[in-house]
């Protein structure tokens, strides 16, 4: 099942994608949650959504705007240096332990929204990633049970401002600029994905293939990641996990091939769909909202 957050007719809703349309759950089953976190966190709600989506009237996808499937995640966590070829191109030692950093939730944006070229940096880069969302609140999850807490998988781009990222040992700010976490186009539930560690993942910039790998090459796979993180802290429903990127990032090329205004980045993961985002200049305006 493919679960999407979308806007249409001036309102934001959630639905089930079917072929080239989307079944609006607020109409097909008004008793269901109106929030994606609440939906994926309830097995009964998911079963009902699956049932009504089979025969519910669908709105054409062309008539709606797809939004980030989890518009307001709690935690956004990302693992670095998690494909061997990316570690090698980065000139880093092979990690003995998982390398984690936070992306601030403000970075999250829709699957086809623009991403901002910062006013303070020209070192903008892409990182094609498979992502997943937590569907059950959990702690101390053994690896063999980690699949039970995944609500679904989707495509992401861990957009990175390289000079801000690499000038300190903690990467958080350089990974957290507004709009630098496009995700989507929808959540694909685990039953439809099958093995998440056997999916082709690709990235194009202006139609040129830059990254071409498979999730079988993850050093620490999704289940390793959950087992490791939950030894330290609780994962909550709606937390978003970026699972790492392969070789081919622009900042590792010689000379570097960083993103510039007008570039279009497309990231595609087998069975999950694709996201596509254009680079536009940031509007560097002071914003101070009144109380």
Backbone as CSV, one residue per row, in Angstrom:
resi,resn,N_x,N_y,N_z,CA_x,CA_y,CA_z,C_x,C_y,C_z
1,UNK,0.843,-1.190,0.000,0.000,0.000,0.000,0.883,1.246,0.000
2,UNK,0.468,2.228,-0.779,1.195,3.493,-0.866,0.366,4.575,-0.177
3,UNK,0.938,5.200,0.846,0.241,6.201,1.649,0.838,7.568,1.372
4,UNK,-0.005,8.535,1.057,0.474,9.856,0.671,-0.225,10.944,1.466
5,UNK,0.507,12.042,1.678,-0.071,13.281,2.185,-0.173,14.226,0.998
6,UNK,-1.339,14.850,0.814,-1.538,15.674,-0.377,-2.408,16.877,-0.054
7,UNK,-2.347,17.860,-0.931,-3.242,19.009,-0.828,-4.087,19.086,-2.089
8,UNK,-5.343,19.475,-1.889,-6.285,19.593,-3.012,-7.464,20.402,-2.522
9,UNK,-7.875,21.384,-3.315,-9.019,22.199,-2.939,-8.807,23.008,-1.679
10,UNK,-7.559,23.383,-1.408,-7.272,24.243,-0.264,-7.108,23.527,1.060
11,UNK,-7.127,22.185,1.063,-6.957,21.454,2.323,-5.909,20.358,2.159
12,UNK,-5.317,19.974,3.280,-4.310,18.919,3.300,-4.933,17.660,3.874
13,UNK,-4.726,16.518,3.168,-5.351,15.280,3.594,-4.380,14.121,3.366
14,UNK,-4.781,12.934,3.797,-3.981,11.739,3.561,-4.804,10.752,2.749
15,UNK,-4.104,9.905,1.995,-4.824,8.972,1.141,-3.972,7.796,0.732
16,UNK,-4.588,6.896,-0.005,-3.928,5.705,-0.539,-3.802,5.854,-2.047
17,UNK,-2.585,5.745,-2.546,-2.335,5.857,-3.984,-2.680,4.536,-4.653
18,UNK,-3.469,4.638,-5.726,-3.890,3.469,-6.489,-3.782,3.797,-7.966
19,UNK,-2.865,3.116,-8.644,-2.614,3.408,-10.066,-2.263,4.890,-10.219
20,UNK,-3.041,5.633,-11.012,-2.745,7.046,-11.240,-3.666,7.965,-10.438
21,UNK,-4.221,7.443,-9.358,-5.119,8.240,-8.535,-4.840,8.053,-7.059
22,UNK,-5.536,8.833,-6.251,-5.377,8.741,-4.803,-6.761,8.712,-4.158
23,UNK,-6.979,7.758,-3.274,-8.236,7.635,-2.540,-8.135,8.478,-1.281
24,UNK,-8.960,9.494,-1.194,-8.971,10.401,-0.051,-9.612,9.676,1.129
25,UNK,-8.825,9.374,2.154,-9.346,8.603,3.283,-10.353,9.391,4.116
26,UNK,-10.281,10.718,4.080,-11.248,11.497,4.849,-12.654,11.358,4.270
27,UNK,-12.732,11.014,2.996,-14.029,10.791,2.358,-14.400,9.308,2.346
28,UNK,-13.424,8.450,2.051,-13.711,7.026,1.932,-13.968,6.369,3.283
29,UNK,-13.347,6.890,4.337,-13.499,6.324,5.687,-13.306,7.447,6.704
30,UNK,-14.331,8.283,6.911,-14.209,9.455,7.787,-13.794,9.125,9.214
31,UNK,-13.980,7.886,9.627,-13.625,7.503,10.994,-12.122,7.320,11.188
32,UNK,-11.374,7.249,10.090,-9.929,7.030,10.181,-9.203,8.299,10.614
33,UNK,-7.996,8.157,11.172,-7.205,9.332,11.545,-6.959,10.233,10.343
34,UNK,-6.859,11.519,10.612,-6.566,12.489,9.542,-5.083,12.825,9.475
35,UNK,-4.302,12.232,10.364,-2.871,12.512,10.472,-2.087,11.255,10.114
36,UNK,-1.033,11.410,9.306,-0.288,10.256,8.833,0.372,9.496,9.972
37,UNK,0.890,10.192,10.973,1.508,9.486,12.101,0.498,8.580,12.786
38,UNK,-0.707,9.115,13.024,-1.742,8.312,13.691,-2.155,7.124,12.834
39,UNK,-2.174,7.307,11.525,-2.574,6.217,10.633,-1.552,5.091,10.666
40,UNK,-0.275,5.416,10.459,0.734,4.347,10.389,0.985,3.728,11.746
41,UNK,0.582,4.400,12.812,0.780,3.863,14.152,-0.328,2.928,14.609
42,UNK,-1.323,2.692,13.778,-2.451,1.844,14.151,-2.626,0.723,13.128
43,UNK,-2.424,-0.513,13.556,-2.618,-1.640,12.649,-4.061,-1.721,12.169
44,UNK,-5.009,-1.418,13.066,-6.424,-1.482,12.694,-6.761,-0.423,11.657
45,UNK,-6.206,0.792,11.825,-6.461,1.864,10.866,-5.864,1.527,9.506
46,UNK,-4.687,0.946,9.504,-4.056,0.569,8.243,-4.872,-0.508,7.524
47,UNK,-5.378,-1.466,8.280,-6.197,-2.511,7.672,-7.469,-1.927,7.067
48,UNK,-8.081,-0.974,7.758,-9.282,-0.333,7.245,-8.958,0.494,5.996
49,UNK,-7.841,1.210,6.014,-7.441,2.007,4.850,-7.225,1.110,3.639
50,UNK,-6.605,-0.028,3.862,-6.360,-0.962,2.761,-7.683,-1.461,2.173
51,UNK,-8.634,-1.705,3.048,-9.932,-2.214,2.619,-10.701,-1.193,1.784
52,UNK,-10.796,0.052,2.286,-11.609,1.053,1.585,-10.936,1.525,0.308
53,UNK,-9.588,1.425,0.247,-8.877,1.897,-0.948,-9.157,1.036,-2.168
54,UNK,-9.575,-0.195,-1.949,-9.820,-1.096,-3.073,-10.963,-0.616,-3.956
55,UNK,-11.985,-0.020,-3.332,-13.140,0.373,-4.133,-13.468,1.843,-4.058
56,UNK,-12.707,2.604,-3.276,-12.997,4.023,-3.119,-12.726,4.821,-4.379
57,UNK,-13.485,5.902,-4.547,-13.261,6.789,-5.692,-11.904,7.467,-5.560
58,UNK,-11.185,7.528,-6.664,-9.835,8.089,-6.649,-9.798,9.440,-7.348
59,UNK,-9.050,10.367,-6.755,-8.770,11.650,-7.381,-7.536,11.474,-8.265
60,UNK,-7.533,11.962,-9.492,-6.326,11.826,-10.318,-5.116,12.462,-9.628
61,UNK,-3.997,11.793,-9.680,-2.781,12.355,-9.085,-2.427,13.698,-9.715
62,UNK,-2.783,13.848,-10.967,-2.481,15.112,-11.658,-3.269,16.293,-11.092
63,UNK,-4.302,16.002,-10.293,-5.147,17.064,-9.744,-4.776,17.430,-8.316
64,UNK,-3.757,16.778,-7.753,-3.362,17.069,-6.376,-1.885,17.428,-6.328
65,UNK,-1.483,17.999,-5.204,-0.063,18.263,-4.958,0.400,17.310,-3.864
66,UNK,1.370,16.482,-4.184,1.911,15.573,-3.188,2.862,16.335,-2.268
67,UNK,2.673,16.145,-0.975,3.490,16.785,0.046,4.435,15.747,0.662
68,UNK,5.318,16.197,1.537,6.127,15.230,2.279,5.184,14.276,2.991
69,UNK,5.364,12.965,2.843,4.409,12.026,3.441,4.326,12.132,4.959
70,UNK,5.431,12.489,5.597,5.447,12.818,7.032,5.823,14.290,7.112
71,UNK,4.851,15.199,7.083,5.181,16.632,6.980,5.895,17.183,8.202
72,UNK,5.595,16.635,9.382,6.173,17.167,10.621,6.714,16.017,11.465
73,UNK,7.834,15.429,11.029,8.394,14.314,11.803,8.905,14.793,13.152
74,UNK,8.987,13.865,14.096,9.580,14.205,15.381,11.083,14.320,15.224
75,UNK,11.755,13.180,15.189,13.197,13.160,14.951,13.465,12.885,13.477
76,UNK,14.497,13.520,12.943,15.002,13.189,11.609,16.461,12.795,11.810
77,UNK,16.737,11.504,11.676,18.056,10.954,11.961,18.671,10.416,10.679
78,UNK,19.960,10.614,10.523,20.639,10.172,9.307,21.969,9.534,9.671
79,UNK,22.275,8.446,8.984,23.539,7.750,9.203,24.511,8.128,8.096
80,UNK,25.736,8.416,8.472,26.762,8.797,7.498,27.722,7.644,7.232
81,UNK,28.420,7.735,6.110,29.472,6.774,5.771,28.950,5.340,5.859
82,UNK,27.859,5.059,5.128,27.208,3.767,5.278,27.202,2.936,3.995
83,UNK,27.903,3.400,2.949,28.196,2.585,1.768,29.716,2.577,1.609
84,UNK,30.295,1.424,1.411,31.752,1.310,1.363,32.348,2.232,0.295
85,UNK,31.725,2.287,-0.890,32.300,3.106,-1.963,32.235,4.593,-1.621
86,UNK,31.222,5.018,-0.848,31.141,6.416,-0.440,32.199,6.738,0.626
87,UNK,32.448,5.786,1.514,33.517,5.976,2.506,34.846,6.166,1.784
88,UNK,35.087,5.341,0.775,36.354,5.413,0.044,36.497,6.724,-0.706
89,UNK,35.424,7.183,-1.368,35.523,8.437,-2.125,35.654,9.634,-1.200
90,UNK,35.196,9.488,0.052,35.289,10.578,1.018,36.637,10.633,1.716
91,UNK,37.462,9.599,1.514,38.778,9.572,2.137,38.727,9.336,3.631
92,UNK,37.655,8.715,4.106,37.488,8.463,5.529,37.833,7.007,5.846
93,UNK,38.238,6.733,7.095,38.437,5.343,7.493,37.098,4.621,7.558
94,UNK,37.113,3.319,7.315,35.887,2.530,7.382,35.350,2.572,8.817
95,UNK,34.083,2.931,9.005,33.569,3.099,10.368,33.477,1.776,11.126
96,UNK,33.934,1.799,12.384,33.759,0.642,13.261,32.382,0.681,13.912
97,UNK,31.862,1.891,14.082,30.563,2.084,14.710,29.698,2.935,13.779
98,UNK,28.400,2.888,13.990,27.484,3.689,13.186,27.686,5.180,13.482
99,UNK,27.709,5.974,12.417,27.941,7.419,12.518,26.610,8.131,12.283
100,UNK,26.060,8.747,13.325,24.730,9.360,13.238,24.786,10.864,13.427
101,UNK,23.861,11.555,12.770,23.676,12.990,12.970,22.200,13.312,12.828
102,UNK,21.797,14.452,13.346,20.422,14.929,13.224,20.289,15.842,12.013
103,UNK,19.166,15.752,11.348,18.718,16.791,10.432,17.527,17.460,11.116
104,UNK,17.523,18.771,11.194,16.409,19.453,11.837,15.126,19.247,11.028
105,UNK,13.992,19.156,11.717,12.740,18.836,11.034,12.345,19.905,10.019
106,UNK,12.871,21.128,10.166,12.560,22.196,9.211,13.108,21.917,7.811
107,UNK,14.026,20.965,7.700,14.591,20.648,6.380,13.604,19.872,5.516
108,UNK,12.614,19.241,6.126,11.725,18.358,5.381,10.862,19.161,4.404
109,UNK,10.815,18.675,3.169,10.003,19.322,2.140,9.447,18.244,1.206
110,UNK,8.586,18.652,0.294,7.861,17.703,-0.533,8.692,17.083,-1.640
111,UNK,8.151,16.031,-2.262,8.909,15.264,-3.251,9.238,16.018,-4.525
112,UNK,8.454,17.058,-4.840,8.692,17.809,-6.072,8.876,19.302,-5.793
113,UNK,9.132,19.647,-4.535,9.350,21.045,-4.163,10.764,21.488,-4.510
114,UNK,10.953,22.800,-4.593,12.291,23.352,-4.835,13.164,23.172,-3.600
115,UNK,14.482,23.073,-3.835,15.454,23.110,-2.744,16.289,24.376,-2.914
116,UNK,16.642,24.974,-1.782,17.258,26.301,-1.796,18.781,26.228,-1.896
117,UNK,19.334,27.021,-2.814,20.766,27.277,-2.844,21.024,28.370,-1.810
118,UNK,21.723,28.060,-0.715,21.815,29.018,0.386,22.499,30.314,-0.021
119,UNK,22.059,31.390,0.598,22.698,32.678,0.350,24.103,32.725,0.941
120,UNK,24.406,31.804,1.873,25.690,31.841,2.578,26.682,30.809,2.059
121,UNK,26.319,30.048,1.022,27.228,29.012,0.537,26.892,28.618,-0.890
122,UNK,27.934,28.248,-1.639,27.746,27.707,-2.984,28.081,26.219,-3.021
123,UNK,28.301,25.617,-1.839,28.759,24.227,-1.765,27.588,23.280,-1.513
124,UNK,26.629,23.296,-2.424,25.414,22.504,-2.284,25.577,21.163,-2.992
125,UNK,25.197,20.079,-2.296,25.414,18.744,-2.837,24.179,17.873,-2.590
126,UNK,24.108,16.758,-3.280,22.997,15.814,-3.220,23.489,14.505,-2.603
127,UNK,22.577,13.736,-2.014,22.864,12.395,-1.525,21.592,11.558,-1.646
128,UNK,21.546,10.671,-2.617,20.383,9.813,-2.820,20.298,8.785,-1.703
129,UNK,19.114,8.647,-1.096,18.972,7.729,0.025,17.606,7.044,0.030
130,UNK,17.591,5.826,0.522,16.342,5.191,0.930,16.075,5.615,2.373
131,UNK,14.821,5.948,2.655,14.436,6.344,4.004,13.345,5.421,4.513
132,UNK,13.168,5.406,5.826,12.014,4.715,6.392,11.459,5.516,7.559
133,UNK,10.223,5.188,7.939,9.551,5.880,9.034,9.199,4.860,10.106
134,UNK,9.333,5.266,11.340,9.002,4.403,12.459,7.481,4.342,12.631
135,UNK,6.959,3.127,12.750,5.519,2.934,12.875,5.063,2.459,14.244
136,UNK,6.033,2.134,15.115,5.699,1.718,16.475,6.727,2.308,17.436
137,UNK,6.251,2.928,18.501,7.165,3.444,19.520,7.960,2.277,20.093
138,UNK,9.277,2.447,20.209,10.094,1.284,20.532,11.388,1.649,21.251
139,UNK,11.895,0.700,22.024,13.170,0.833,22.728,13.771,-0.560,22.881
140,UNK,15.088,-0.656,22.837,15.817,-1.915,22.989,15.259,-3.001,22.061
141,UNK,15.223,-2.686,20.773,14.680,-3.608,19.777,15.819,-4.496,19.255
142,UNK,15.718,-5.812,19.393,16.750,-6.677,18.811,16.671,-6.643,17.288
143,UNK,17.787,-6.877,16.646,17.848,-6.788,15.189,16.810,-7.685,14.528
144,UNK,16.582,-8.875,15.070,15.664,-9.809,14.431,14.209,-9.378,14.536
145,UNK,13.920,-8.379,15.362,12.546,-7.880,15.456,12.409,-6.454,14.898
146,UNK,13.484,-5.905,14.384,13.472,-4.500,13.944,12.470,-4.255,12.825
147,UNK,12.244,-5.252,11.979,11.284,-5.073,10.879,9.888,-4.755,11.397
148,UNK,9.584,-5.151,12.636,8.244,-4.958,13.182,7.913,-3.486,13.433
149,UNK,8.929,-2.633,13.571,8.665,-1.241,13.958,8.739,-0.277,12.777
150,UNK,8.991,-0.787,11.574,9.080,0.078,10.397,7.688,0.252,9.801
151,UNK,7.254,1.506,9.683,5.942,1.795,9.121,5.925,1.812,7.612
152,UNK,7.074,2.009,6.995,7.151,2.046,5.542,8.416,2.716,5.069
153,UNK,8.622,2.685,3.765,9.848,3.168,3.133,9.511,4.238,2.093
154,UNK,10.470,5.125,1.832,10.275,6.155,0.818,11.627,6.674,0.365
155,UNK,11.605,7.566,-0.588,12.815,8.118,-1.202,13.194,9.414,-0.493
156,UNK,14.493,9.664,-0.359,14.950,10.915,0.234,16.224,11.420,-0.419
157,UNK,16.487,12.685,-0.230,17.743,13.313,-0.669,18.301,14.065,0.532
158,UNK,19.424,13.572,1.050,20.087,14.231,2.179,20.927,15.383,1.625
159,UNK,20.241,16.445,1.228,20.920,17.610,0.651,21.891,18.172,1.685
160,UNK,23.100,18.505,1.226,24.173,18.857,2.157,24.891,20.121,1.704
161,UNK,25.172,20.990,2.658,25.973,22.182,2.402,27.385,21.850,2.885
162,UNK,28.256,21.485,1.964,29.497,20.815,2.324,30.438,21.663,3.181
163,UNK,30.579,22.946,2.891,31.518,23.720,3.706,31.014,23.849,5.141
164,UNK,29.716,24.030,5.323,29.148,24.091,6.670,29.218,22.723,7.343
165,UNK,29.055,21.660,6.583,29.106,20.320,7.156,30.499,19.975,7.668
166,UNK,31.512,20.262,6.861,32.844,19.736,7.120,33.749,20.650,7.936
167,UNK,33.275,21.851,8.253,34.155,22.727,9.029,34.091,22.434,10.525
168,UNK,33.205,21.548,10.933,33.145,21.107,12.331,33.012,19.590,12.355
169,UNK,33.252,18.988,13.519,33.130,17.534,13.641,31.681,17.072,13.679
170,UNK,30.784,17.959,14.064,29.360,17.616,14.054,28.746,18.199,12.789
171,UNK,28.040,17.391,12.046,27.566,17.762,10.711,26.196,18.411,10.721
172,UNK,25.581,18.559,11.882,24.161,18.872,11.961,23.746,20.099,11.175
173,UNK,24.443,21.221,11.331,23.991,22.448,10.668,24.094,22.311,9.152
174,UNK,25.209,21.776,8.667,25.388,21.634,7.229,24.419,20.665,6.582
175,UNK,23.725,19.868,7.389,22.747,18.917,6.889,21.309,19.368,7.135
176,UNK,21.123,20.558,7.689,19.801,20.920,8.210,19.213,22.203,7.642
177,UNK,19.816,22.764,6.587,19.250,23.987,6.024,17.807,23.739,5.596
178,UNK,16.990,24.778,5.681,15.591,24.660,5.254,15.519,24.118,3.822
179,UNK,14.583,23.220,3.586,14.284,22.561,2.303,15.276,21.458,1.943
180,UNK,16.251,21.181,2.795,17.305,20.242,2.423,17.019,18.805,2.863
181,UNK,15.732,18.469,2.923,15.338,17.093,3.198,14.108,16.690,2.420
182,UNK,14.126,16.792,1.091,12.949,16.350,0.321,12.740,14.851,0.468
183,UNK,11.493,14.452,0.701,11.155,13.040,0.866,9.840,12.736,0.144
184,UNK,9.632,11.458,-0.151,8.383,11.038,-0.784,8.643,9.972,-1.850
185,UNK,7.792,9.877,-2.871,6.583,10.689,-3.027,5.449,10.224,-2.125
186,UNK,5.642,9.005,-1.542,4.657,8.413,-0.643,5.384,7.391,0.209
187,UNK,4.699,6.888,1.231,5.219,5.800,2.061,4.737,4.482,1.464
188,UNK,5.670,3.569,1.212,5.307,2.242,0.733,5.417,1.276,1.911
189,UNK,4.333,0.607,2.222,4.315,-0.265,3.393,5.216,-1.481,3.168
190,UNK,5.764,-2.030,4.268,6.764,-3.101,4.142,6.295,-4.314,3.365
191,UNK,5.010,-4.658,3.430,4.527,-5.833,2.714,4.675,-5.677,1.209
192,UNK,4.633,-4.444,0.734,4.753,-4.201,-0.705,6.211,-4.087,-1.141
193,UNK,7.089,-3.741,-0.193,8.513,-3.571,-0.519,9.235,-4.907,-0.570
194,UNK,8.876,-5.807,0.364,9.639,-7.046,0.467,10.966,-6.771,1.148
195,UNK,12.051,-7.279,0.577,13.374,-7.093,1.164,13.859,-5.671,0.893
196,UNK,14.010,-4.829,1.932,14.470,-3.455,1.696,15.955,-3.381,1.364
197,UNK,16.635,-4.493,1.467,18.081,-4.508,1.234,18.431,-5.160,-0.095
198,UNK,17.555,-4.916,-1.084,17.790,-5.447,-2.434,17.181,-4.504,-3.470
199,UNK,17.265,-3.194,-3.212,16.614,-2.207,-4.069,17.645,-1.341,-4.792
200,UNK,17.480,-1.194,-6.096,18.337,-0.278,-6.848,18.039,1.160,-6.429
201,UNK,19.091,1.971,-6.332,18.934,3.377,-5.963,19.813,4.211,-6.888
202,UNK,19.207,5.251,-7.481,19.899,6.046,-8.486,19.638,7.531,-8.264
203,UNK,20.577,8.343,-8.740,20.416,9.800,-8.711,20.906,10.385,-10.025
204,UNK,20.071,11.262,-10.590,20.439,12.009,-11.793,20.479,13.496,-11.481
205,UNK,21.403,14.205,-12.090,21.426,15.668,-12.055,21.317,16.148,-13.495
206,UNK,20.250,16.849,-13.793,19.984,17.316,-15.153,20.032,16.171,-16.171
207,UNK,19.528,15.020,-15.764,19.469,13.871,-16.655,20.729,13.032,-16.707
208,UNK,21.795,13.465,-16.054,23.055,12.711,-16.035,23.081,11.810,-14.799
209,UNK,23.285,10.517,-15.006,23.331,9.580,-13.889,24.598,9.816,-13.073
210,UNK,24.420,10.151,-11.792,25.556,10.433,-10.908,25.770,9.315,-9.866
211,UNK,24.682,8.756,-9.354,24.789,7.697,-8.348,23.992,6.483,-8.842
212,UNK,24.566,5.297,-8.664,23.930,4.076,-9.158,24.379,2.927,-8.261
213,UNK,23.509,2.510,-7.340,23.897,1.481,-6.387,22.685,0.629,-6.036
214,UNK,22.817,-0.118,-4.957,21.744,-0.986,-4.481,21.836,-1.030,-2.957
215,UNK,20.690,-1.113,-2.306,20.686,-1.082,-0.844,21.331,-2.320,-0.219
216,UNK,21.649,-3.339,-1.027,22.381,-4.492,-0.496,23.793,-4.096,-0.055
217,UNK,24.251,-2.930,-0.501,25.602,-2.495,-0.173,25.672,-1.653,1.109
218,UNK,24.553,-1.484,1.801,24.595,-0.786,3.085,25.550,-1.511,4.039
219,UNK,26.425,-0.746,4.705,27.315,-1.361,5.693,26.508,-1.801,6.911
220,UNK,25.693,-0.904,7.424,24.766,-1.205,8.518,23.352,-1.103,7.939
221,UNK,22.635,-2.222,7.866,21.341,-2.176,7.208,20.267,-1.574,8.116
222,UNK,19.054,-1.492,7.612,17.978,-0.824,8.358,17.763,-1.436,9.734
223,UNK,17.855,-2.747,9.805,17.590,-3.432,11.061,18.746,-3.225,12.044
224,UNK,19.982,-3.196,11.539,21.128,-2.822,12.380,20.923,-1.430,12.973
225,UNK,20.440,-0.535,12.140,20.283,0.853,12.566,19.283,0.973,13.716
226,UNK,18.145,0.300,13.580,17.129,0.357,14.627,17.647,-0.270,15.914
227,UNK,18.289,-1.417,15.792,18.818,-2.082,16.984,19.826,-1.189,17.706
228,UNK,20.655,-0.495,16.946,21.676,0.373,17.541,21.045,1.602,18.195
229,UNK,20.200,2.304,17.487,19.612,3.537,17.999,18.782,3.291,19.250
230,UNK,18.029,2.210,19.250,17.105,1.998,20.372,17.810,1.482,21.625
231,UNK,19.097,1.182,21.534,19.863,0.948,22.753,20.056,2.251,23.533
232,UNK,20.006,3.367,22.794,20.271,4.662,23.419,18.996,5.425,23.766
233,UNK,18.041,5.468,22.837,16.836,6.268,23.078,15.643,5.666,22.359
234,UNK,14.478,6.102,22.797,13.228,5.636,22.221,13.020,6.238,20.836
235,UNK,12.596,5.410,19.906,12.138,5.894,18.610,10.623,5.998,18.659
236,UNK,10.101,7.121,18.169,8.675,7.406,18.230,8.024,7.254,16.862
237,UNK,6.730,7.010,16.860,5.971,6.940,15.618,6.158,8.242,14.841
238,UNK,6.516,8.129,13.582,6.726,9.310,12.747,8.157,9.779,12.666
239,UNK,9.071,9.168,13.424,10.488,9.507,13.264,10.962,9.036,11.891
240,UNK,11.772,9.864,11.246,12.254,9.589,9.888,13.735,9.244,9.942
241,UNK,14.110,8.172,9.243,15.497,7.712,9.210,16.021,7.746,7.772
242,UNK,17.132,8.467,7.550,17.872,8.436,6.288,18.970,7.385,6.436
243,UNK,19.065,6.438,5.476,19.892,5.251,5.689,21.284,5.306,5.070
244,UNK,21.660,6.424,4.445,23.004,6.541,3.897,23.014,6.641,2.383
245,UNK,24.146,7.124,1.849,24.270,7.326,0.399,25.492,6.607,-0.144
246,UNK,25.466,6.338,-1.443,26.567,5.637,-2.112,27.534,6.642,-2.728
247,UNK,28.506,6.144,-3.469,29.469,7.022,-4.144,28.780,7.802,-5.254
248,UNK,29.460,8.859,-5.694,28.961,9.666,-6.801,28.495,11.045,-6.407
249,UNK,28.703,11.437,-5.139,28.300,12.786,-4.733,29.224,13.810,-5.394
250,UNK,28.660,14.992,-5.636,29.412,16.004,-6.366,30.644,16.508,-5.654
251,UNK,30.579,16.562,-4.315,31.696,17.094,-3.548,32.919,16.206,-3.560
252,UNK,32.773,14.934,-3.928,33.911,14.017,-3.963,34.553,13.937,-5.334
253,UNK,33.916,14.560,-6.333,34.476,14.517,-7.680,35.641,15.486,-7.811
254,UNK,36.512,15.219,-8.757,37.673,16.080,-9.000,37.658,16.490,-10.473
255,UNK,37.352,17.779,-10.766,36.948,18.802,-9.796,35.529,18.553,-9.282
256,UNK,35.204,19.238,-8.176,33.885,19.074,-7.595,32.800,19.511,-8.575
257,UNK,31.673,18.818,-8.525,30.532,19.144,-9.392,29.323,19.379,-8.486
258,UNK,29.302,20.539,-7.892,28.267,20.886,-6.935,27.036,21.430,-7.649
259,UNK,25.943,21.471,-6.920,24.688,21.944,-7.497,24.686,23.457,-7.651
260,UNK,24.003,23.913,-8.693,23.898,25.344,-8.948,22.448,25.675,-9.296
261,UNK,22.162,26.951,-9.341,20.806,27.402,-9.647,20.302,26.780,-10.955
262,UNK,19.096,26.262,-10.923,18.483,25.681,-12.108,18.683,24.189,-12.269
263,UNK,19.617,23.599,-11.516,19.832,22.160,-11.608,18.588,21.410,-11.116
264,UNK,18.352,20.244,-11.701,17.240,19.390,-11.285,17.812,18.051,-10.832
265,UNK,17.505,17.685,-9.600,18.001,16.447,-9.005,16.847,15.450,-8.919
266,UNK,17.057,14.280,-9.476,16.058,13.208,-9.416,16.663,12.020,-8.680
267,UNK,15.972,11.554,-7.649,16.393,10.372,-6.896,15.300,9.324,-7.028
268,UNK,15.702,8.113,-7.380,14.745,7.034,-7.590,15.207,5.790,-6.846
269,UNK,14.267,5.154,-6.141,14.548,3.890,-5.476,13.541,2.862,-5.986
270,UNK,14.050,1.723,-6.386,13.210,0.641,-6.895,12.049,0.352,-5.939
271,UNK,10.862,0.235,-6.482,9.610,-0.058,-5.772,9.047,1.126,-4.984
272,UNK,9.846,2.181,-4.802,9.405,3.298,-3.957,9.018,4.537,-4.746
273,UNK,9.408,4.613,-6.027,9.113,5.800,-6.822,10.303,6.747,-6.889
274,UNK,10.024,8.003,-7.169,11.106,8.974,-7.303,10.665,10.332,-6.747
275,UNK,11.673,11.136,-6.412,11.461,12.543,-6.097,12.296,13.356,-7.066
276,UNK,11.879,14.582,-7.333,12.608,15.429,-8.280,12.498,16.873,-7.812
277,UNK,13.653,17.521,-7.645,13.683,18.848,-7.034,14.615,19.778,-7.803
278,UNK,14.139,20.995,-8.017,14.919,22.011,-8.712,15.625,22.911,-7.690
279,UNK,16.837,23.316,-8.013,17.611,24.205,-7.147,17.266,25.658,-7.482
280,UNK,16.860,26.413,-6.487,16.529,27.830,-6.672,17.266,28.645,-5.617
281,UNK,17.544,29.913,-5.888,18.235,30.739,-4.897,17.368,30.949,-3.651
282,UNK,18.017,30.900,-2.507,17.306,31.193,-1.271,16.928,32.674,-1.219
283,UNK,15.728,32.947,-0.726,15.332,34.321,-0.457,15.813,34.676,0.944
284,UNK,16.906,35.385,1.011,17.548,35.670,2.302,16.864,36.841,2.983
285,UNK,15.685,36.583,3.529,14.898,37.624,4.168,14.852,37.375,5.678
286,UNK,14.990,38.442,6.446,14.863,38.322,7.896,13.398,38.032,8.243
287,UNK,13.205,37.003,9.050,11.856,36.621,9.481,11.826,36.584,11.008
288,UNK,11.015,37.421,11.588,10.788,37.406,13.026,9.293,37.501,13.224
289,UNK,8.683,36.387,13.576,7.233,36.358,13.688,6.782,36.978,15.004
290,UNK,5.701,37.712,14.923,5.159,38.347,16.128,4.566,37.299,17.055
291,UNK,4.591,37.580,18.334,4.022,36.659,19.316,2.501,36.621,19.190
